[in-house]
Amino acid sequence: MALQDEEYIAESRDPTPEPQGDLPPEQVSPSHPVRHTPSHSTNGFPSSDPQKHDRVPDMQLGRAKFVRLHDNVNYVAAALILRGEGVDTEILLIQEAKKSCYEKWYLPAGRVEAGETLIESVHREVMEEAGYSVEVNELLSLQVQGSGWYRFSYTATVIGGTLKTHSDKESLQAQWFKVSDVTSKKPSIKLRGRDFLKLVDEAMVYRTAKRFVNVPPVLPINEPHAGLFIEFMICKYSMDNSRVDVLVHKSIGSEQEMVAHDQPFPTCEFGFEYFFAMVISKCYRHLLDEGPNVLFIPSHVVRIRCAPTPMESIAHGLKVRLFCEHKKSAGKAPIRSPSRYHWLSIYDPEIRRAFHMEKDQYKPSLYLL
């Protein structure tokens, strides 16, 4: 079926837009700077092309002229810290000092400040509110509200410091509680909110999830972006899960080329006038016939690129790669723009693991609030 014009979505004229070589400075758009990546890709595989470039976004729902923390975007970093095993597993909570939730218990969390990375914000918040230094292990979830509010929740391990027992403006104290007491909503533990209880479940799943050698955790890649971007990793599994078909750009002709290219999947840039969930819905319709009917709502995020630093920058935006699953009950959906994309079959289990495609592999959750 020929591609029909989708309201508000603009496509690049080039069906596989890729900058070739180094552009002179006057030809580099400030909104889309050419970026040279290092010789090792973020997928965990060595790159065969150390001079890779980002593609020009091939779908566009507006454009953020600038993205600045606490101006038009807010990031929140939270840490879920467990210790012990089985029925003795405990969770670290802090007692709030804020007037609006005074003396109530919650996770160590707070707004990311301009000039620090997402992980640096986790380290700072846990030290200020709980007194511990931690190692961040993995992203548990990304929660998105609208288009300008994002909460990144991580699981972490205590590696130093001492439990905070004195009060200040950051918190009144910190304390370890049995997970069973917190999740059973024990009356003596007055919680600020129950929204984090599903994160406790996520952390318990992560603790028991199968680990794969040489597969890095989904931690943010510290890379500034002068806009908001979504990458769609759309996967369709064979009946026995031995093969994964993934939607990629037409120029990606093999598994190895997908590994070598930093941005092989359809990508959309969007502005603040479009909610994150709305962008997903529109892009689903734009990419595949019957897209919303044959694709599940994105449930996981498998890569985040964001660096709200330095403080004075206007490139505090982010690029999020979503795991989008095609329903098995439906036949492979026709592509609305076959000159631009095609289905690529992935058989190599190592490549599937590196991209977090395996069915039984841990993937951080995505929540659209």
N, C-alpha and C positions, 0 to 999 in steps of 0.2 A: 504494500500500500504506500502511495506517495505521501511524503510529509506534508501535513496541513499546517497552516500558520497557527501557532498557539498564542493566544492573547498574552501580551506582555513579555513573552520570552523571545529574546533576540539571539540569533545564531551568527557565529562568525562566518564570513563568506568562504573561507577556506575550510573544507570538510575535515582536514587534519592539520590544524594550525600549529606549526612548530617553528620558532625562530631558528634560523640557520646561521651559525657562526656568531661572531661578536658584532653587535650593532654599535655604530657611533653614538656617543652620548646624546646627541640631539634627537636620535630616533628612539630612544628608550623612554617609554611612558612612565611617569612617576607612579602611576597606579599599578603598573605591571612591570616592575623592574626585571631585567634579565638576571637570573640567579645561577651562578655556577655552583654545583654541588661537589662535595669531596668525593674521593675515589672509592669510598665505601658507602653503599646505599643504606637507607634506613630500614630496609627489609631484612637486613642481616646477611645479605649476599654481597660479595665484592662486585663493584661496578666495572663493566667492560668499557664504559665510556665516561671518563672523569669529567668531561665538559658537557654534562647534561643541562638542559634548560627546562624550566616550567613551561607547560603549554599555555597559550592564551586561553582563558575560560571559554568554553564553546557554548555555554548557555548563560544568559544574563537576565536577571530580574532586578534592574536598577544597579546602582553602584554607590557605595559609601565613599564620599569625597575624602573623608578622613575617619579614622577610628582612634579615639583617645579614651583611656581608662578614666572612669568617673565622670566623663563628659557625655558620651553616648553609648558606652558599653561598661558593664560591670562583670567581673569575674570573682567568684567565691571559691576558696579552697578549704576543704574539710578533710580531717584525718580520722579514720576508724582504726583503732589500735586494740588488738586482742592479745591476751596471754593465757597460758594454760591449755589444757586439753580436755575434751569430753565435757562432762557435766560441770567441771571446775573451770571452764573457760570464762575469763573475765574481760570486760570492756572498760576502757578509760573514758570517763566523762568529766566535764568541768562544770562548776557551779557558776552561773551567770552573775555578773555584777551590773548589767544594764538594768535601768529602772523598769523597762517594759517586760522583763522576764526575770526579775531579781530572785535569786536563790533557786532557780530552776536548773535542771541538769540537761546538758547537751554535749554534742561532740565538740572537740577543739576545731574551730572554724572561724573564718573571717574574710573580709574583702582582700583581694590581691591589690597591692599597692603598685602604682606606676614606678618603674625602675627595678622591679624584681621579677624573676621568673615564677611560674606557677609552683614549682617545687620549692623554691626559696620561700615562698609565702607559706607553704605547709610547715617548713622548718620553723619559721618565725612564730606562727600561730601556736604551735604545740609548745614551744619553749615559753612563750609569754603566758599562756593560759594553763599549762600543765606542768611546766618545769623540766620537761624531758627534751633531749635531742633524739632525733629519730632518723631511721633510714626508710625512705619511701619505696615500697615494693611494687605496687601496681595500681593502675586506675581501676576503681570499682564501678564508677558510673559518671556519666555526664548528664546533668539535668539542664534543660533549656526552657526559658520562659520568654515568649515573644521573639525578638531578634537581638536583644541587647543585654540579656541576663543569662549567665552560664555558671553552674556550680560543678566543680570538679572534685569528686570525692575519691580519696586514695586510702589504701590500706598501708600501714606503716609498722615498723618494729622499733621498740625502744633500744637505743644503743648507749645512752649516757644520761647524765643529769639526775635530779632527785625530784620526787613527787612534790608538787606545790601545795603548801599548807597555809600560806598567808594570803590575805586579800589585797587586791589593788584594783585599778580601773579595768584591767583586762579580765579578771575572774576572781571569785572569792576563794576558791580552792579547786583541787582536782582529786578524784577518788576512783578506785577500781570497784566495779560492781559485777556480780555474776550475770552473765548474759541471760540466763533463764529468768532472773528476777526482773531485768529490764524489759525483756520481750513479753513477759506475762503481765506487764503493767502493774507491778506491785505498788500499792497506794503510797507507801513510804518514800518511793522514789518519784518525786514530782518533776516530770519532764517538761522541758520548754515546748517540745513538739514531738509528734510520733512519726514524722516524715522520715527520720533516719533509720527506723526499725527495718525497713526493706533493705537498707544498706548493710545491716547486720547479717541478714540472710545472704547478701551478695558476698560478704567477707567470709562467711562459713563455706560457701560454695567454692570460693577461690582457694581456701585452705585445703580442700579435698580434690581440687581439679587436677587433671593430668598435666604434668609439665613435659615440655619437649626441649631437648638439648638444642642449644644455639638459637632459640627463639626468644628475642628480647621482650620484656614487658611493654605494655602500651603506656609509656611515659611520654610527656610532651617533648616534641622536637623544638628546641629554642630557636625559632626562626620568625622574624617579624613579617607581618603582612599588612599592607595598606588597604584592607578590605575584608569582606566576609565571604567565605567560600565553602561549598560542600562538594565532596567527591563521592560518587555513587559506585560502590563495588557491588554489582548485582550478580548474584550467584544462583545457578540452577543445578541441583544435584541429580545424578542418575538414580535409578531406583535402588541400587545397591550401594550408593555413595562412593563408588570407585572412581567416578569422574565428576569434575565440576566444570560447568560451562560458565564463563564470566564475560560480561559485556565490556569490550575494550575498544579503543580507537582503531580505525582501519589500518593505521600504520604499524600496529603491533601484530606481528605475524606468527609469533611463537612464544612459548613459555619463557624462554631466555630473554627475549626482547621485552616481555612484560616486567621481568626482574630488573633489567638494565635501565628501564625508563622510570623516572621518579613519579610520573603522573600519567599512568596508562588508562585511567578510567574517566568516564564523563564527569565534567566539573561545571558547577554553576556558581557564578558570582551573584550576590544579591545585596540590596540596600535595606536600610532599617524600616522601610515602609512595608516590608513583607515579613510576616512571622516565619520562623524556622520551619514549622510544620506545613505552612502554606507553600513554601519553596519546594519541599519534598513532594507534596501532592501535585503541583504543577509540573515538576520535572518528571515524575512518574508518567504522567499523561503524555509528555513531550517525547520521552525516550522510546516507549513501547506501546503498541496497540493494546488497549485494555489494561494499561499499566496498573492503575489502582486495583483492578480486579485480580490480576495474576501475581502481584507482588505483595508480600506481607509488609506491614508498617515496619520501618527500620527499628531493630531491637538492640543493636550493638554499634559501638564505635570502635574502629580498629587503628586509627591513627589521628593524632592531633598535632598541629604545627602552630605554635603561638609563642610570642615573646613580647610582653608588654614593657619593653625596655628599649632604649633609655627613657627616662621620665618625660622628657620634652618631645618624644616622638609622636607622630600621628599615624604610626603603623602598628597599633596595638591590636590589630585584627587577628583572625584565626582562619585556619583551613582544617576542616573535619572530614575524615573519611568514614563513611557509613557502610555497615554490612547490611545489604538488602537481599532478602531471600525470595527467589521465585518459587511459587507453589508447585509441588510435584504433580498435583492433580490436574494442572493445566498444561497443555502443550506449550512448547517454547514460544513465547510471544514474538510476533514479527516486530522487527525494528522499524521505527518510523523514519529513520534517516540511514538507510543501508550504505549510502556513500560515505558516511561518517563513522559508523560503528559496526562491529560484527561480534559474533559469539566465538570465544576462544576456549577450546577444551584444555583443561589442566589435569594431567595425570600424575605428575610428580608429587608425592606426598610431602617432600621437604619444601617445595615451593608453596603448596597449599598451607602448610604450617606457618611459613614465614609471613604470609599475608593474612593469617588468622582465618582461613577458610574452612578448616576441618570442623566437622560437626561436633566432635567431642572436645573441642579445644576451648579453653577459657577465653571469653571475650567480655570486655567491660560493657555494661548496659547503658542504653540510651533512654531517657525519660523526657517526653515532651509535656511540659506542665501547662 
